[in-house]
Every structure is written in C-alpha cells, then in structure tokens.
Amino acid sequence: MTEHSTVTLETATPVISPDTQTVTEVEHYTDSLFRFRVTRPASMRFRSGEFVMLGLMGDAHPETGKQKPLLRAYSIASPAWDDTLQFYSIKVDNGPLTSKLQHIKVGDQVILKPKSVGTLVHDALTPANRIWFFSTGTGIAPFASLLREPETYERFDEVVLTHSCRDLADLKFGQELIKEARNDILIGVAAQHKLRYYPTTTREISPKMGRITTLLEDGSLFSDLGIAGFNATSDRAMVCGSMGLNSDMKRILENFGLREGANSDPGDYVIEKAFVG
Ligand SMILES: Cc1cc2nc3c(=O)[nH]c(=O)nc-3n(C[C@H](O)[C@H](O)[C@H](O)COP(=O)(O)OP(=O)(O)OC[C@H]3O[C@@H](n4cnc5c(N)ncnc54)[C@H](O)[C@@H]3O)c2cc1C
C-alpha cells in the first residue's frame, strides 16, 4: 500500500489468549514501512526502550496441517506508561513474517510474548547532561518509547535524536513522533525545551544529507547543533541500527572516550541491532 492511511479501532475486541493481542490501529507510510498498535496484556510490565517477540501463526504444514507461531523481535515503540503497545515495522519482500504482517487490519489478532528485554534502557547508562539517540530506519522504534518516557527528561538536560533514512518519506514516522512529544500532556513542556531532532537522508535530496557516521566524523553534526563534541563526562548515547552502523558507532564513541554499558554494568553508551542480517 503506497498511500498514507490510518485506521483506528475505538473499542478493542476481546483478547482470545494470554499471548494473543488485538490490533487497534494501522498506519502505512510507504511500500516498506508501517506502524500498528495492539492491546496491552493487563499484567505486562516493561521498561521504555525494550523489545518483545511478536508475530502471527505460520502457514499450515502441508502434511500434518499443524501451524507454528512465526515470531520476530520487535522494539516497543510506545512508553512504559501507555495503555496500548505501538510497533514500527519494515515490510520485507518475501520476509517470512512481514510479508504477512503488513496486511494486518484493525480487529486482527497478533501473537505477543509479554516478556520484554533489551539494552536500550536508562538502567544501563550512568547519569550525565546530554543523551544522544542515534537511529537508522526502523531503529528509531525504541526511541519512540524513550522520547515519551518522563525519566528521559528527568535524567538529562538535553536529548538529541538523529534519524537517518534513504528517502524523505521514511522520516515521516519520526517527524510525527517529535510533534507528538512536544504536544504531549506528560512530557510536552520538557520536550519543547530539551528535545532536539536531527533527520538526514542518504539518497533523496533533502536539507540535510549524509550518513550520521560521516557527519559525526567530519564534525558537521556538532557544528549544525552548536555542540562542542562528545565527552565521557557530559554525554551518553544509545544506538540502534544496522550491524554496519552499530560497529562504526561503537568505534567512534570509544574514540571519544565513552565506555559501553549494560543492564548489569551501567556505562556511557549502549547499542542494539535494529535487525539481524
Ligand atoms: C532486537 C531487535 C529488535 C527489532 N525491532 C524491530 C522493529 O522494531 N521493527 C522492525 O521492523 N524490525 C525489527 N527487528 C527485525 C525483526 O525482528 C524482523 O527481522 C523483521 O520484522 C522482518 O521479519 P521477516 O520474517 O519478514 O524477515 P527476516 O527473515 O527476519 O529478515 C529478512 C531480511 O530483511 C532485512 N531486515 C529485517 N528487518 C529489517 C529492518 N527492521 N530494517 C531493515 N531491514 C530489515 C534483513 O536483511 C534480514 O536479513 C528487530 C530485530 C532485533 C534483533
């Protein structure tokens, strides 16, 4: 589906089993990107920035007729306090899950394993003044959670989101997210003062072009934002993108003297893959 469309369900239909949730909203952005919301299991707790396993039943086995769940890792793209769970998804041609998932409609059921995990959480970082969220493509999803999390603004004086995509249409989800954060009842005032947004395209011509790693290494990111640079005292970072972005960012951040953190050993930066492959 290429046209921009939103469908919303006012009253969710009842949930069939503990691992099955009902789709309440679907919005398609491009041929390869869409977002959706599902009901939240009543007992589910998670930390903003974490991911869960989500999917659909696979096709029936040709001989036995049995169906197995087809599950993939998905970052929760809504904050821990939200009543429903939002996800932001790729549509992979011939992808086992997303070739089906892209057709979900309001009222459909998805499988959601409520146990959440992940390293892009506040607990994995030590305190500082400024937090950087570096993302490419659907790697923005965990930051859609953290940008609407009050703790982000309580812990940091400045919050910078960078989002790099090939084309301008791929930035739309992030643009809407920023607008929503700045108008949010809970964190809107803090976001208006503290949140900065740095979108770039890598293919289509736009006001700011280039890979974030290049813009970091040639200093344009800092000069554009009027920031002197990174240092381990004032800056913390979270990174979510392809394997290539993640390994380049790890090298760059460590060259600036930042140390990788984990849930069990908080540090200066944390990294998570936006997908495998
Ligand atoms: C920790 C973690 C969190 C994730 N969170 C999300 C998320 O929030 N949203 C999301 O869309 N996907 C996310 N993924 C990827 C997701 O798990 C699936 O890979 C994706 O849904 C495609 O599933 P599939 O079965 O259609 O294809 P798969 O067989 O899983 O993937 C086929 C190929 O498509 C490419 N691909 C897969 N996912 C992406 C992607 N997101 N962006 C660009 N290329 C991709 C890769 O080259 C991959 O080898 C996450 C993965 C991990 C490890």
The ligand as an ORCA input file, in Angstrom:
! r2SCAN-3c Opt
* xyz 0 1
  C      16.464     -6.599     18.993
  C      15.702     -6.471     17.685
  C      14.666     -5.553     17.592
  C      13.958     -5.413     16.392
  N      12.974     -4.471     16.313
  C      12.335     -4.276     15.115
  C      11.357     -3.243     14.972
  O      11.022     -2.524     15.910
  N      10.778     -3.092     13.741
  C      11.113     -3.877     12.675
  O      10.572     -3.685     11.580
  N      12.025     -4.856     12.789
  C      12.630     -5.075     13.989
  N      13.553     -6.087     14.105
  C      13.710     -7.011     12.952
  C      12.605     -8.088     13.045
  O      12.932     -8.980     14.100
  C      12.430     -8.902     11.712
  O      13.665     -9.198     11.157
  C      11.587     -8.141     10.710
  O      10.286     -7.987     11.232
  C      11.473     -8.890      9.369
  O      10.916    -10.164      9.597
  P      10.700    -11.169      8.388
  O      10.377    -12.507      8.967
  O       9.733    -10.592      7.417
  O      12.123    -11.225      7.651
  P      13.507    -11.746      8.265
  O      13.796    -13.111      7.727
  O      13.532    -11.558      9.744
  O      14.509    -10.705      7.613
  C      14.891    -10.810      6.267
  C      15.949     -9.757      5.961
  O      15.324     -8.473      5.930
  C      16.182     -7.470      6.418
  N      15.512     -6.804      7.566
  C      14.831     -7.396      8.581
  N      14.336     -6.467      9.434
  C      14.722     -5.271      8.942
  C      14.527     -3.948      9.407
  N      13.814     -3.682     10.520
  N      15.068     -2.939      8.687
  C      15.767     -3.198      7.541
  N      15.982     -4.457      7.060
  C      15.470     -5.474      7.767
  C      17.462     -8.169      6.836
  O      18.401     -8.063      5.778
  C      17.053     -9.596      7.022
  O      18.099    -10.493      6.794
  C      14.274     -6.238     15.287
  C      15.310     -7.193     15.388
  C      16.040     -7.282     16.565
  C      17.158     -8.285     16.634
*
